[in-house]
Amino acid sequence: MNAPAAKASAGPGRPKDLEKRAAILEAAKKLFPVHGFDGTSMDVIAAEAGVSKLTVYSHFRDKETLFVAAIEARCSELLPDDLFPTQPRGPIRESLLRIARSFYALVSSEVSISLHRMILADQRNGPELGKMFWQAGPARITETFERFLRNAVASGQLDIPDPPTAARHFLCLLKGTVNMRMLCPGCIPEAAPEHADEHVRSVVEFFLRAYLPR
């Protein structure tokens, strides 16, 4: 009779753990782009999250692990899994537009631009940090989109002989020259929403002209 009560009393601890993990991730997402990898200590992250440093290490074994988790979390916010259904729903044009808008919003965000600048500018970060960023962000997104394209081909909505290459082309076209210029401080301001949507639509139409079944 006592066992169920004991089990029930253990429940409240789990949401608190999840809340603390979320707070740590929010702090990491905020601090890494501003202060860089070397300039962001686990002590500072703990203080920003309102937890102890021991709590940070109980969720993330080291700063590298937390950095990767922060990148993955940021990507998942703007490119959630439901954007890439196993069975594409509705017109493929609309699915591609949703993905394209979300991807463009991600790569054009202040956080994304700051992280790119940090990795390119600070040689102290070394190649390992670049590899971590690549695997957690660009590589993961590209692989997810490639799977989406393969499913669209299997369902007859697209005709793509080489999905990996098509995925890379689509994402690079979305970045465009606007994204490259954003990496240069003071070069241009953030693109106006109407110009961004025009750019996204033009990329999707270009892609569909190449890969819609004939």
DACORZI-V178667 format. One record per backbone hydrogen bond with DSSP energy under -0.5 kcal/mol. CO is the residue of the C=O (numbers start at 0). NH is the residue of the N-H. E is the energy in kcal/mol with one decimal. If there is no record, write none. Layout:
[[CO/NH/E] [CO/NH/E]]
This chain:
[[0/4/-0.6] [1/5/-2.1] [2/6/-2.4] [3/7/-2.4] [4/8/-2.1] [5/9/-0.8] [6/9/-0.6] [7/10/-1.4] [9/12/-0.8] [10/13/-1.5] [10/14/-0.7] [11/15/-1.1] [12/16/-1.9] [13/17/-2.2] [14/18/-2.5] [15/19/-2.5] [16/20/-2.4] [17/21/-2.4] [18/22/-2.4] [19/23/-2.3] [20/24/-2.4] [21/25/-2.4] [22/26/-2.2] [23/27/-2.5] [24/28/-2.8] [25/29/-1.7] [26/30/-2.6] [27/31/-2.3] [28/32/-0.5] [29/33/-0.6] [30/34/-3.0] [31/35/-2.0] [34/38/-0.6] [36/39/-1.0] [38/40/-0.7] [40/44/-2.1] [41/45/-2.4] [42/46/-2.3] [43/47/-2.6] [44/48/-2.3] [45/49/-1.1] [45/50/-2.4] [51/55/-1.7] [52/56/-2.3] [53/57/-1.4] [54/58/-1.0] [55/58/-0.8] [55/59/-2.5] [61/65/-1.8] [62/66/-2.6] [63/67/-2.3] [64/68/-2.2] [65/69/-2.3] [66/70/-2.1] [67/71/-2.6] [68/72/-2.5] [69/73/-2.2] [70/74/-2.3] [71/75/-2.3] [72/76/-1.6] [73/77/-1.2] [74/78/-2.6] [79/82/-2.0] [80/83/-2.1] [85/87/-0.6] [90/94/-1.6] [91/95/-2.5] [92/96/-2.2] [93/97/-2.1] [94/98/-2.2] [95/99/-2.9] [96/100/-2.7] [97/101/-2.0] [98/102/-2.7] [99/103/-2.6] [100/104/-2.3] [101/105/-1.9] [102/106/-2.7] [103/107/-1.8] [105/108/-1.3] [108/112/-2.4] [109/113/-2.4] [110/114/-2.2] [111/115/-2.3] [112/116/-2.5] [113/117/-2.4] [114/118/-2.2] [115/119/-2.4] [116/120/-2.7] [117/121/-2.1] [120/122/-1.0] [121/124/-1.7] [122/125/-1.0] [124/128/-0.9] [125/129/-1.1] [126/130/-2.3] [127/131/-2.3] [128/132/-2.6] [129/133/-2.5] [130/134/-2.6] [131/135/-2.3] [132/136/-2.1] [133/138/-3.0] [133/139/-0.5] [136/140/-2.4] [137/141/-2.5] [138/142/-2.4] [139/143/-2.2] [140/144/-2.5] [141/145/-2.4] [142/146/-1.9] [143/147/-1.8] [144/148/-2.4] [145/149/-2.3] [146/150/-2.2] [147/151/-2.2] [148/152/-2.4] [149/153/-2.4] [150/154/-1.7] [151/156/-2.1] [151/157/-1.2] [152/155/-1.4] [158/160/-0.5] [161/165/-2.3] [162/166/-2.7] [163/167/-1.9] [164/168/-2.5] [165/169/-2.4] [166/170/-2.1] [167/171/-2.3] [168/172/-2.6] [169/173/-1.8] [170/174/-1.7] [171/175/-2.1] [174/178/-2.0] [175/179/-1.2] [176/180/-2.4] [177/181/-1.7] [178/182/-1.0] [179/182/-0.5] [180/183/-1.5] [182/184/-0.7] [183/186/-2.2] [191/195/-2.5] [192/196/-2.5] [193/197/-1.8] [194/198/-2.2] [195/199/-2.5] [196/200/-2.6] [197/201/-2.0] [198/202/-1.9] [199/203/-2.2] [200/204/-2.5] [201/205/-2.1] [202/206/-2.5] [203/207/-2.5] [204/208/-2.1] [205/209/-1.0] [206/210/-1.7] [207/211/-2.4] [210/158/-3.2]]
